[in-house]
């Protein structure tokens, strides 16, 4: 409970409480000034239950009286079967055990449901959004003009509480709970059944995201699949009940015409309803109340149809599918009547609107800590983040990095990721929202000779900084520099993320282990991550010493007027990706709500001999190819498929190899001191 009622949740509860107080006062003023205008069935009973106080009984009007009738007497009134049973059943239970009348019981259930729904929605949003964005989205929902239904005896809040709970359980991989809550939602509203395909899509998304970590066995899929199918039990229960007591399992559909607004118990397609409303817009008297009701319903339907379509691209697919299907179901009765209320369940649209109003679609200006930020790749990433307006801090021990690589606009902390005390000081002072983790031991040869040293930096260093960030509770996302070339072993190229990782060196193993630890932190603490598996990165600022890439090594030798030497026959191929493209991938990784690993390469294999000739040519040199001994255990081919990154991150390489090598050679020529 203490973890659930953290300060952020308490603030959301306060917002909801004061919203409800404001709504009550607005209702009090309205009933005092306007009074009771539209009588509806059994309103006298409603007044009786509300002790004659308009500011109380008015919250149980219209559909509310049907729920109260069902709660009190069951389905004794014909056509009330249009209302699903779980919400009134809960009202009846609360009334019985708390000795309340049915109206007060319904208002208690509805308003407590709203409180729980908002809290669950908050927890769901915080998986993908920052706290200020999440508050903005919740405010968009609460301040929507028809949100007053959340405070009435209408079941919207109760239904959304179950929907949010089901999605939250699914995101946390608690599939049995997701299925139970989904079944309850399907016993509350017909559109609750749409949680079944939506949860199936959510499971598919999670399989895609986790395919880089664990290939699911058939046995491990049984519980999620059965739990998702469990959603149908809520609807099946009601169908069986209706068949038993009324000899009509579809009584809830056949009752629709009784509620007016030209509802039909036959399926009417959306375009037919739309055409009907267009005709009414030109035939109904402009000065009548009916005209403005028609236009409101038409505007609600058209605008949320467009927003629902956009949400399919802009929000998580499982959410968007649920919202979109929930929008269409009521229109099949042949009317847009009550559409301004029905659209309240289209929560993905409110996610999208809230992001827009925040001036940002998942990518507001953030505080980003870049480890290894003085190095070749990470310094380019830092420059790209700064160019996009983010606040950047660089952490580097300068063992291989160069201080001159660090932008003067970045804050610099000199120290080691293995120093826990130092990490704590940095995190407590800077309070990063995003960790971009490039600090690593990158020498494959030394990792073979000294695996413990490699693991200390690459595995324990990652754990150190993650534990520190979790203690200070500012971290929302991790972008991790992983490896593509050392991750897949000797498999057929190009390597894709669907291939089971098979690293052959301690360096590759340590990068894989770090990915798995990030998967643990995501599952346990909801810290999302993107692991970027780099191909052979080359470009300006590359260190030509040690086990650097061949482009910088050849450049160094030519600048020193020394014969470049090619290991082996030079026919070994690699996937060469330009550092500016890699920096762009890191920028796009900030924007995605997806979690998992992404290959960052070109899918093009180039042999070392060709690289030598391109470097030689751009230097205007005429060195001959000289071949040395073959490096023991050297991989002969390597390239990465970037289709997943293109589809999800909207990333693809822009710089062709010839252009990239030209830029790299020009940089080396202008910075001979770096050689």
C-alpha positions as CSV (number, residue, x, y, z in Angstrom):
1,X,0.0,0.0,0.0
2,X,2.9,2.4,0.8
3,X,4.4,1.7,-2.6
4,X,1.0,2.3,-4.3
5,X,0.2,5.5,-2.4
6,X,3.4,7.3,-3.3
7,X,3.5,11.1,-3.5
8,X,2.6,11.1,-7.2
9,X,-0.5,8.9,-6.7
10,X,-1.5,11.1,-3.7
11,X,-1.4,14.2,-5.9
12,X,-3.6,12.4,-8.5
13,X,-6.1,11.5,-5.8
14,X,-6.2,15.1,-4.6
15,X,-6.8,16.3,-8.2
16,X,-9.6,13.8,-8.5
17,X,-11.1,14.7,-5.1
18,X,-11.2,18.4,-5.9
19,X,-12.6,17.7,-9.4
20,X,-15.4,15.8,-7.8
21,X,-16.1,18.6,-5.2
22,X,-16.2,21.1,-8.0
23,X,-18.6,18.9,-10.0
24,X,-20.8,18.6,-6.9
25,X,-20.9,22.3,-6.5
26,X,-21.7,22.8,-10.2
27,X,-24.5,20.4,-9.9
28,X,-25.8,22.1,-6.7
29,X,-25.8,25.5,-8.5
30,X,-27.4,24.0,-11.7
31,X,-30.3,22.3,-9.9
32,X,-30.9,25.4,-7.9
33,X,-31.0,27.7,-10.9
34,X,-32.5,25.5,-13.6
35,X,-34.5,22.9,-11.7
36,X,-35.9,19.7,-13.0
37,X,-36.7,19.9,-16.7
38,X,-36.9,16.4,-18.2
39,X,-39.0,13.8,-16.4
40,X,-38.0,10.1,-17.1
41,X,-39.3,6.7,-16.0
42,X,-39.5,6.2,-12.2
43,X,-38.1,9.6,-11.4
44,X,-40.4,9.7,-8.3
45,X,-38.6,6.7,-6.9
46,X,-35.3,8.4,-7.6
47,X,-36.4,11.5,-5.7
48,X,-37.5,9.3,-2.8
49,X,-34.1,7.5,-2.7
50,X,-32.4,10.9,-2.7
51,X,-34.4,12.2,0.2
52,X,-35.9,14.9,-2.0
53,X,-32.5,16.6,-2.4
54,X,-32.0,17.6,-6.1
55,X,-28.2,17.8,-5.7
56,X,-28.2,14.1,-4.7
57,X,-30.9,12.4,-6.7
58,X,-30.1,14.2,-9.9
59,X,-26.9,12.1,-10.1
60,X,-29.0,8.9,-10.6
61,X,-31.1,10.1,-13.5
62,X,-31.8,8.6,-17.0
63,X,-29.8,5.3,-17.3
64,X,-29.0,5.5,-13.6
65,X,-32.6,4.7,-12.7
66,X,-32.4,1.4,-14.7
67,X,-29.3,0.4,-12.9
68,X,-31.0,1.1,-9.6
69,X,-34.0,-0.9,-10.6
70,X,-31.9,-3.9,-11.5
71,X,-29.9,-3.6,-8.3
72,X,-33.1,-3.4,-6.2
73,X,-35.3,-5.9,-8.0
74,X,-33.4,-7.6,-10.8
75,X,-34.5,-7.6,-14.4
76,X,-38.2,-7.2,-13.6
77,X,-38.7,-4.3,-15.9
78,X,-38.8,-5.3,-19.6
79,X,-35.9,-4.1,-21.8
80,X,-33.6,-3.3,-18.8
81,X,-31.7,-6.4,-20.1
82,X,-29.9,-3.8,-22.3
83,X,-27.9,-3.0,-19.2
84,X,-25.2,-5.6,-18.2
85,X,-25.4,-7.1,-14.7
86,X,-22.1,-6.7,-12.9
87,X,-22.4,-2.9,-12.0
88,X,-25.9,-3.2,-10.5
89,X,-25.0,-6.4,-8.8
90,X,-22.1,-4.7,-7.0
91,X,-24.5,-1.8,-6.1
92,X,-26.9,-4.3,-4.6
93,X,-24.1,-6.0,-2.6
94,X,-22.9,-2.7,-1.1
95,X,-26.4,-1.6,-0.3
96,X,-27.0,-4.9,1.5
97,X,-23.8,-5.1,3.6
98,X,-23.5,-1.4,4.4
99,X,-27.2,-0.9,5.0
100,X,-27.4,1.9,2.4
101,X,-30.3,2.8,0.1
102,X,-29.6,1.9,-3.5
103,X,-28.9,5.4,-4.7
104,X,-26.3,6.1,-2.0
105,X,-24.8,2.7,-2.6
106,X,-24.5,3.4,-6.4
107,X,-22.9,6.8,-5.8
108,X,-20.4,5.3,-3.4
109,X,-19.5,2.5,-5.9
110,X,-19.3,4.9,-8.8
111,X,-17.1,7.5,-7.0
112,X,-14.8,5.0,-5.4
113,X,-14.5,3.3,-8.9
114,X,-13.5,6.7,-10.3
115,X,-10.8,7.1,-7.7
116,X,-9.4,3.6,-8.3
117,X,-9.8,4.1,-12.1
118,X,-7.7,7.3,-12.0
119,X,-5.0,5.7,-9.9
120,X,-4.8,2.6,-12.1
121,X,-4.7,4.9,-15.2
122,X,-1.9,6.8,-13.6
123,X,0.1,3.6,-13.0
124,X,-0.6,2.5,-16.6
125,X,0.5,5.9,-18.0
126,X,3.7,5.9,-15.9
127,X,5.0,2.9,-17.8
128,X,5.4,5.0,-20.9
129,X,5.1,8.7,-19.8
130,X,6.8,11.2,-17.5
131,X,4.8,12.3,-14.5
132,X,3.8,15.7,-15.8
133,X,2.6,14.2,-19.1
134,X,0.6,11.6,-17.2
135,X,-1.1,14.3,-15.1
136,X,-1.9,16.2,-18.3
137,X,-3.5,13.2,-19.8
138,X,-5.6,12.5,-16.7
139,X,-6.7,16.2,-16.6
140,X,-7.8,15.9,-20.3
141,X,-10.0,13.0,-19.4
142,X,-11.5,14.6,-16.2
143,X,-12.1,18.0,-17.9
144,X,-13.7,16.5,-21.0
145,X,-17.3,18.0,-21.2
146,X,-19.1,14.7,-20.6
147,X,-16.8,13.5,-17.8
148,X,-19.5,14.4,-15.3
149,X,-20.9,10.9,-16.1
150,X,-18.0,9.5,-14.0
151,X,-19.7,11.0,-10.9
152,X,-23.2,9.7,-11.8
153,X,-24.9,6.3,-11.6
154,X,-23.8,5.4,-15.1
155,X,-21.1,2.8,-14.7
156,X,-18.5,4.6,-16.8
157,X,-16.0,4.9,-13.9
158,X,-16.6,1.3,-12.8
159,X,-16.1,0.0,-16.3
160,X,-12.9,2.0,-16.9
161,X,-11.5,0.9,-13.5
162,X,-11.8,-2.7,-14.8
163,X,-10.3,-1.9,-18.2
164,X,-7.3,0.0,-16.7
165,X,-6.7,-2.8,-14.2
166,X,-6.8,-5.4,-16.9
167,X,-4.3,-3.5,-19.1
168,X,-2.0,-2.7,-16.2
169,X,-2.0,-6.4,-15.1
170,X,-1.2,-7.4,-18.7
171,X,1.7,-4.8,-19.0
172,X,3.1,-6.3,-15.8
173,X,2.6,-9.8,-17.2
174,X,0.0,-10.8,-14.6
175,X,-2.1,-12.5,-17.1
176,X,-4.5,-14.4,-14.8
177,X,-5.5,-11.1,-13.1
178,X,-5.8,-9.4,-16.5
179,X,-8.2,-12.1,-17.7
180,X,-10.3,-11.9,-14.5
181,X,-10.6,-8.2,-14.7
182,X,-11.3,-8.4,-18.4
183,X,-14.1,-11.0,-17.8
184,X,-15.6,-8.6,-15.2
185,X,-15.4,-5.7,-17.8
186,X,-17.2,-8.0,-20.3
187,X,-20.0,-8.6,-17.7
188,X,-20.3,-4.8,-17.2
189,X,-20.5,-3.5,-20.8
190,X,-20.7,-5.3,-24.1
191,X,-17.6,-3.4,-25.3
192,X,-15.7,-5.1,-22.5
193,X,-15.4,-8.1,-24.8
194,X,-13.0,-6.1,-26.9
195,X,-10.4,-6.6,-24.2
196,X,-10.0,-10.1,-25.6
197,X,-8.4,-9.0,-29.0
198,X,-6.7,-6.1,-27.3
199,X,-5.0,-8.3,-24.7
200,X,-4.1,-10.7,-27.4
201,X,-2.4,-7.8,-29.2
202,X,-0.7,-6.8,-26.0
203,X,0.7,-10.3,-25.6
204,X,1.9,-10.3,-29.1
205,X,3.6,-6.9,-28.5
206,X,5.3,-8.3,-25.4
207,X,6.5,-11.3,-27.3
208,X,8.0,-9.0,-29.9
209,X,9.7,-6.9,-27.3
210,X,11.0,-9.9,-25.4
211,X,12.0,-11.9,-28.4
212,X,15.6,-10.6,-27.9
213,X,15.7,-12.1,-24.4
214,X,13.8,-15.3,-24.1
215,X,12.2,-17.4,-26.8
216,X,8.8,-18.4,-25.3
217,X,8.2,-22.1,-25.0
218,X,4.8,-23.5,-25.8
219,X,4.2,-24.3,-22.2
220,X,4.9,-20.7,-21.1
221,X,2.3,-19.5,-23.5
222,X,-0.6,-21.5,-22.1
223,X,-1.4,-19.3,-19.1
224,X,-1.4,-16.0,-21.0
225,X,-3.5,-17.4,-23.8
226,X,-6.0,-19.1,-21.5
227,X,-6.2,-15.9,-19.4
228,X,-6.9,-13.8,-22.5
229,X,-9.7,-16.2,-23.5
230,X,-11.1,-15.9,-20.0
231,X,-12.3,-12.4,-20.9
232,X,-15.1,-14.0,-22.9
233,X,-16.5,-15.7,-19.8
234,X,-18.1,-12.4,-18.7
235,X,-20.2,-12.1,-21.8
236,X,-20.9,-15.9,-21.9
237,X,-22.2,-15.7,-18.4
238,X,-24.7,-13.0,-19.3
239,X,-25.8,-14.8,-22.5
240,X,-26.5,-18.0,-20.5
241,X,-28.4,-16.0,-17.9
242,X,-30.6,-14.3,-20.5
243,X,-31.2,-17.6,-22.3
244,X,-32.2,-19.3,-19.0
245,X,-34.5,-16.5,-17.7
246,X,-35.8,-14.9,-20.9
247,X,-35.3,-17.6,-23.6
248,X,-33.3,-15.0,-25.6
249,X,-29.5,-14.9,-25.2
250,X,-29.4,-11.7,-27.3
251,X,-32.1,-9.9,-25.2
252,X,-29.7,-7.0,-24.6
253,X,-29.6,-6.4,-28.4
254,X,-33.3,-7.0,-29.0
255,X,-34.1,-4.4,-26.2
256,X,-32.3,-1.6,-28.0
257,X,-35.3,-0.2,-29.9
258,X,-37.1,0.5,-26.6
259,X,-34.7,3.2,-25.8
260,X,-35.6,5.5,-28.7
261,X,-33.3,7.6,-30.8
262,X,-34.2,5.2,-33.7
263,X,-32.1,2.5,-32.2
264,X,-32.3,-0.9,-34.0
265,X,-31.8,-4.5,-33.1
266,X,-30.4,-5.1,-36.5
267,X,-26.8,-4.2,-37.5
268,X,-26.6,-0.7,-39.2
269,X,-23.3,0.1,-40.7
270,X,-21.4,3.3,-39.8
271,X,-21.8,5.0,-43.2
272,X,-25.5,4.5,-43.1
273,X,-25.7,6.1,-39.7
274,X,-23.5,8.9,-40.9
275,X,-25.8,9.5,-44.0
276,X,-28.8,9.6,-41.7
277,X,-27.3,12.3,-39.6
278,X,-26.2,14.3,-42.6
279,X,-29.8,14.3,-43.8
280,X,-31.1,15.4,-40.4
281,X,-28.6,18.2,-40.3
282,X,-30.4,19.8,-43.2
283,X,-34.0,18.8,-42.5
284,X,-34.3,19.4,-38.7
285,X,-35.4,22.8,-37.7
286,X,-32.3,25.0,-37.0
287,X,-34.0,26.6,-34.0
288,X,-35.1,23.4,-32.3
289,X,-33.2,21.6,-29.4
290,X,-33.1,18.5,-31.5
291,X,-31.0,20.2,-34.2
292,X,-28.2,21.0,-31.7
293,X,-28.4,17.5,-30.2
294,X,-28.0,16.0,-33.7
295,X,-25.0,18.2,-34.5
296,X,-23.4,17.4,-31.1
297,X,-23.7,13.7,-31.7
298,X,-22.5,14.0,-35.3
299,X,-19.5,16.1,-34.3
300,X,-18.6,13.7,-31.5
301,X,-18.8,10.7,-33.8
302,X,-16.8,12.2,-36.7
303,X,-14.1,13.9,-34.5
304,X,-13.5,10.8,-32.4
305,X,-13.5,8.5,-35.5
306,X,-10.6,10.6,-36.8
307,X,-8.9,10.7,-33.5
308,X,-9.4,7.0,-33.1
309,X,-7.7,6.4,-36.4
310,X,-4.8,8.6,-35.4
311,X,-4.5,6.7,-32.1
312,X,-3.8,3.5,-34.0
313,X,-0.5,5.0,-35.0
314,X,0.2,7.4,-32.1
315,X,-0.5,5.2,-29.1
316,X,0.2,1.6,-28.0
317,X,-1.6,-0.7,-30.5
318,X,-3.4,-2.8,-27.8
319,X,-4.9,0.4,-26.3
320,X,-5.9,1.9,-29.6
321,X,-7.6,-1.3,-30.9
322,X,-9.7,-1.4,-27.7
323,X,-10.7,2.3,-28.1
324,X,-11.5,2.0,-31.8
325,X,-13.6,-1.1,-31.4
326,X,-15.4,0.4,-28.4
327,X,-16.2,3.4,-30.6
328,X,-17.8,1.4,-33.4
329,X,-19.9,-1.0,-31.4
330,X,-22.6,1.5,-30.2
331,X,-23.0,2.9,-33.8
332,X,-24.2,-0.5,-35.0
333,X,-27.5,0.1,-33.4
334,X,-28.1,2.8,-36.1
335,X,-27.6,6.0,-34.0
336,X,-24.9,8.3,-32.6
337,X,-27.2,9.0,-29.7
338,X,-25.2,9.0,-26.4
339,X,-21.9,9.1,-28.4
340,X,-20.6,12.1,-26.3
341,X,-20.7,9.7,-23.3
342,X,-19.6,6.5,-25.1
343,X,-16.4,8.1,-26.2
344,X,-15.2,8.4,-22.6
345,X,-13.9,4.8,-22.8
346,X,-11.7,5.8,-25.8
347,X,-8.8,6.5,-23.4
348,X,-6.1,6.2,-26.1
349,X,-7.5,9.3,-27.7
350,X,-7.1,11.2,-24.4
351,X,-3.6,9.9,-24.1
352,X,-2.9,11.4,-27.6
353,X,-4.6,14.7,-26.8
354,X,-2.8,15.0,-23.5
355,X,0.5,14.4,-25.2
356,X,-0.3,17.1,-27.8
357,X,-1.4,19.6,-25.2
358,X,1.8,19.0,-23.3
359,X,3.5,20.2,-26.5
360,X,5.2,16.9,-26.9
361,X,4.5,13.4,-28.1
362,X,6.7,11.4,-25.7
363,X,9.7,13.5,-26.4
364,X,9.7,16.6,-24.1
365,X,13.0,18.2,-23.1
366,X,14.7,15.8,-20.7
367,X,17.6,15.6,-18.4
368,X,19.9,12.9,-19.9
369,X,23.0,11.4,-18.3
370,X,25.4,9.9,-20.8
371,X,28.0,7.5,-19.5
372,X,31.1,7.3,-21.6
373,X,30.1,10.6,-23.1
374,X,33.6,11.7,-23.9
375,X,34.0,8.7,-26.2
376,X,33.7,8.4,-29.9
377,X,30.1,7.4,-30.3
378,X,28.6,8.9,-27.1
379,X,30.0,12.3,-27.7
380,X,28.2,12.5,-31.0
381,X,25.0,11.3,-29.1
382,X,25.5,14.1,-26.6
383,X,25.8,16.7,-29.4
384,X,22.6,15.4,-31.0
385,X,20.7,15.5,-27.7
386,X,21.9,19.1,-27.0
387,X,20.9,20.1,-30.5
388,X,17.4,18.9,-29.7
389,X,17.3,21.0,-26.6
390,X,17.8,18.4,-23.9
391,X,19.9,19.0,-20.8
392,X,22.9,16.7,-20.9
393,X,25.4,15.6,-18.3
394,X,28.4,13.5,-19.3
395,X,30.0,10.9,-17.1
396,X,33.4,9.6,-18.2
397,X,36.7,8.4,-16.6
398,X,38.7,9.6,-19.7
399,X,40.4,6.2,-19.9
400,X,39.7,6.1,-23.6
401,X,37.5,9.2,-24.0
402,X,38.8,12.7,-24.8
403,X,37.8,15.8,-22.9
404,X,37.8,17.8,-26.1
405,X,34.9,15.7,-27.4
406,X,32.6,17.0,-24.7
407,X,30.3,19.9,-25.6
408,X,30.7,23.0,-23.5
409,X,26.9,22.9,-23.1
410,X,27.1,19.6,-21.3
411,X,27.8,19.2,-17.6
412,X,30.9,16.9,-17.0
413,X,31.5,14.5,-14.2
414,X,34.8,12.7,-14.3
415,X,34.7,9.3,-12.6
416,X,34.1,5.6,-13.0
417,X,30.8,3.7,-13.2
418,X,32.3,1.1,-10.9
419,X,32.6,3.7,-8.1
420,X,29.2,3.5,-6.4
421,X,29.8,6.5,-4.2
422,X,30.7,8.7,-7.1
423,X,27.6,7.5,-9.1
424,X,25.4,8.3,-6.1
425,X,26.8,11.9,-6.0
426,X,26.2,12.4,-9.7
427,X,22.7,11.0,-9.6
428,X,21.6,13.0,-6.5
429,X,22.9,16.2,-8.0
430,X,21.8,15.9,-11.7
431,X,18.6,13.7,-11.2
432,X,18.5,12.4,-14.7
433,X,15.3,11.2,-16.3
434,X,17.1,9.2,-19.0
435,X,20.3,7.2,-18.8
436,X,22.2,6.8,-22.0
437,X,24.7,4.1,-21.1
438,X,27.7,3.9,-23.4
439,X,30.5,3.5,-20.7
440,X,32.0,0.1,-21.4
441,X,35.0,-2.0,-21.8
442,X,35.0,-2.6,-25.6
443,X,38.2,-4.6,-26.2
444,X,37.2,-8.1,-27.3
445,X,40.7,-9.5,-27.1
446,X,41.3,-8.3,-23.5
447,X,37.8,-9.6,-22.5
448,X,39.0,-13.1,-23.6
449,X,42.2,-12.7,-21.5
450,X,40.5,-11.1,-18.5
451,X,36.8,-11.9,-18.4
452,X,36.5,-10.6,-14.8
453,X,37.7,-7.1,-15.7
454,X,35.3,-7.0,-18.6
455,X,32.4,-8.1,-16.4
456,X,33.3,-5.6,-13.7
457,X,32.8,-2.7,-16.0
458,X,30.1,-4.0,-18.4
459,X,27.9,-5.9,-16.0
460,X,28.6,-4.6,-12.5
461,X,29.0,-1.0,-13.8
462,X,25.5,-1.2,-15.3
463,X,24.1,-2.6,-12.1
464,X,25.8,0.1,-10.0
465,X,24.3,3.0,-12.0
466,X,20.9,1.4,-12.2
467,X,20.7,0.8,-8.5
468,X,21.7,4.4,-7.8
469,X,19.2,5.8,-10.2
470,X,16.4,3.7,-8.7
471,X,17.2,5.0,-5.3
472,X,16.7,8.6,-6.4
473,X,13.5,7.8,-8.3
474,X,14.2,10.2,-11.2
475,X,14.9,7.6,-13.9
476,X,12.2,6.9,-16.5
477,X,14.1,5.4,-19.4
478,X,17.4,3.7,-20.3
479,X,19.1,3.7,-23.7
480,X,21.8,1.2,-23.8
481,X,24.7,0.9,-26.3
482,X,24.9,-2.8,-27.0
483,X,26.7,-4.8,-29.7
484,X,25.4,-6.3,-32.9
485,X,28.6,-7.7,-34.3
486,X,29.4,-9.7,-31.1
487,X,25.9,-10.7,-30.2
488,X,24.8,-13.3,-32.7
489,X,27.8,-15.5,-33.3
490,X,28.4,-17.3,-36.6
491,X,24.9,-17.2,-37.9
492,X,23.6,-16.4,-41.4
493,X,23.7,-12.7,-42.3
494,X,22.1,-10.3,-42.0
495,X,21.5,-10.8,-38.3
496,X,18.0,-10.0,-37.0
497,X,16.7,-9.5,-33.5
498,X,14.6,-12.6,-33.8
499,X,17.8,-14.7,-33.8
500,X,18.7,-16.2,-30.5
501,X,21.8,-14.4,-29.2
502,X,24.9,-16.5,-29.2
503,X,27.9,-14.3,-28.2
504,X,31.3,-16.0,-28.6
505,X,33.4,-13.6,-26.5
506,X,33.2,-12.4,-22.9
507,X,32.6,-8.9,-24.3
508,X,29.5,-10.1,-26.2
509,X,28.4,-12.1,-23.1
510,X,28.7,-9.0,-20.9
511,X,26.6,-6.9,-23.3
512,X,24.0,-9.6,-23.4
513,X,24.0,-9.8,-19.6
514,X,23.5,-6.1,-19.3
515,X,20.5,-6.3,-21.7
516,X,19.0,-9.1,-19.5
517,X,19.5,-7.0,-16.4
518,X,17.7,-4.1,-18.1
519,X,14.9,-6.5,-18.9
520,X,14.7,-7.3,-15.2
521,X,14.6,-3.6,-14.2
522,X,11.8,-3.1,-16.7
523,X,9.7,-6.0,-15.3
524,X,10.4,-5.1,-11.7
525,X,10.5,-1.3,-11.6
526,X,8.7,-0.3,-14.9
527,X,11.9,1.5,-16.2
528,X,11.6,1.1,-20.0
529,X,14.7,0.6,-22.0
530,X,16.0,0.5,-25.6
531,X,19.1,-1.5,-26.3
532,X,20.7,-0.4,-29.6
533,X,22.9,-3.2,-31.0
534,X,25.5,-1.3,-33.1
535,X,27.2,-2.7,-36.2
536,X,30.8,-1.5,-36.9
537,X,30.5,2.3,-36.2
538,X,33.0,4.6,-37.9
539,X,33.4,8.3,-38.2
540,X,35.1,11.5,-36.9
541,X,36.6,11.3,-33.3
542,X,37.1,7.5,-33.6
543,X,40.1,6.4,-31.5
544,X,42.6,4.8,-33.8
545,X,44.3,2.9,-31.0
546,X,43.7,-0.5,-29.5
547,X,40.9,-2.5,-31.2
548,X,39.4,0.4,-33.1
549,X,37.7,0.0,-36.4
550,X,39.7,-0.4,-39.5
551,X,38.7,3.0,-40.9
552,X,40.5,4.9,-38.1
553,X,43.4,2.4,-38.0
554,X,44.1,2.8,-41.7
555,X,43.7,6.6,-41.4
556,X,46.3,6.6,-38.5
557,X,48.8,4.6,-40.5
558,X,48.5,6.7,-43.6
559,X,48.8,10.0,-41.6
560,X,51.9,8.6,-40.0
561,X,53.2,7.6,-43.5
562,X,53.4,4.0,-42.3
563,X,52.3,1.0,-44.3
564,X,48.7,-0.1,-43.4
565,X,48.4,-3.8,-42.8
566,X,45.3,-5.8,-43.6
567,X,44.7,-8.9,-41.4
568,X,44.4,-12.1,-43.4
569,X,43.2,-11.9,-47.0
570,X,40.9,-8.9,-46.3
571,X,37.8,-10.7,-47.5
572,X,36.2,-10.7,-44.1
573,X,33.1,-8.5,-44.3
574,X,31.5,-6.1,-41.8
575,X,28.5,-3.8,-41.6
576,X,29.8,-0.2,-41.4
577,X,27.4,2.4,-40.1
578,X,28.3,6.1,-39.8
579,X,28.4,7.7,-36.3
580,X,25.9,10.5,-37.2
581,X,23.4,7.8,-38.1
582,X,24.0,6.1,-34.8
583,X,23.5,9.4,-33.0
584,X,20.2,9.8,-34.8
585,X,19.1,6.4,-33.6
586,X,19.7,7.5,-30.0
587,X,17.5,10.6,-30.5
588,X,14.7,8.5,-32.0
589,X,15.0,6.0,-29.1
590,X,13.9,8.7,-26.8
591,X,10.6,9.0,-28.6
592,X,9.5,5.4,-28.7
593,X,7.3,3.7,-26.1
594,X,8.5,0.3,-27.2
595,X,11.0,-1.7,-25.1
596,X,13.6,-4.1,-26.4
597,X,16.6,-4.4,-28.6
598,X,17.1,-2.9,-32.0
599,X,19.9,-3.5,-34.6
600,X,21.5,-0.3,-35.8
601,X,23.3,-1.1,-39.1
602,X,23.0,-0.9,-42.8
603,X,22.5,-4.6,-43.8
604,X,25.3,-4.1,-46.3
605,X,28.5,-6.1,-46.0
606,X,31.8,-4.6,-47.1
607,X,35.1,-6.4,-47.1
608,X,38.2,-4.9,-45.5
609,X,40.1,-4.6,-48.8
610,X,37.3,-2.3,-50.1
611,X,37.5,-0.2,-46.9
612,X,41.3,0.1,-47.4
613,X,40.9,1.3,-51.0
614,X,38.3,3.9,-50.0
615,X,40.5,5.3,-47.2
616,X,43.6,5.2,-49.4
617,X,41.7,7.1,-52.2
618,X,40.3,9.8,-49.9
619,X,43.8,10.5,-48.5
620,X,45.1,10.8,-52.1
621,X,47.6,8.1,-51.2
622,X,48.8,5.1,-53.2
623,X,49.6,2.5,-50.6
624,X,49.5,-1.1,-51.8
625,X,47.5,-3.7,-50.1
626,X,49.8,-5.5,-47.6
627,X,48.3,-8.5,-45.8
628,X,49.4,-9.8,-42.4
629,X,48.5,-12.9,-40.4
630,X,44.9,-13.9,-39.8
631,X,43.6,-12.8,-36.4
632,X,42.7,-16.0,-34.4
633,X,39.0,-16.6,-34.1
634,X,38.0,-13.6,-36.3
635,X,34.5,-13.7,-37.6
636,X,34.4,-13.8,-41.4
637,X,31.0,-12.1,-42.0
638,X,28.7,-9.7,-40.1
639,X,25.8,-7.5,-41.0
640,X,22.6,-6.4,-39.2
641,X,19.1,-6.2,-40.4
642,X,17.6,-2.8,-39.4
643,X,14.0,-3.6,-40.4
644,X,12.8,-3.5,-36.7
645,X,14.4,-0.1,-36.1
646,X,12.9,1.2,-39.3
647,X,9.4,0.0,-38.4
648,X,9.4,1.0,-34.7
649,X,12.0,3.8,-34.3
650,X,11.5,5.2,-37.8
651,X,15.2,5.0,-38.2
652,X,17.3,4.1,-41.2
653,X,20.9,4.9,-42.2
654,X,21.3,8.0,-44.3
655,X,25.0,8.2,-44.9
656,X,26.4,6.0,-47.6
657,X,29.8,4.4,-47.0
658,X,31.8,6.4,-49.5
659,X,30.4,9.7,-48.1
660,X,31.0,8.6,-44.5
661,X,34.6,7.6,-45.2
662,X,35.2,10.9,-47.0
663,X,33.9,12.8,-43.9
664,X,36.0,10.7,-41.6
665,X,39.2,11.1,-43.6
666,X,38.6,14.9,-43.8
667,X,38.3,15.0,-40.0
668,X,41.5,13.0,-39.4
669,X,43.3,15.3,-41.8
670,X,42.2,18.4,-39.8
671,X,42.9,16.7,-36.4
672,X,46.3,15.1,-36.9
673,X,47.0,15.6,-33.1
674,X,44.3,13.0,-32.3
675,X,46.4,10.4,-34.1
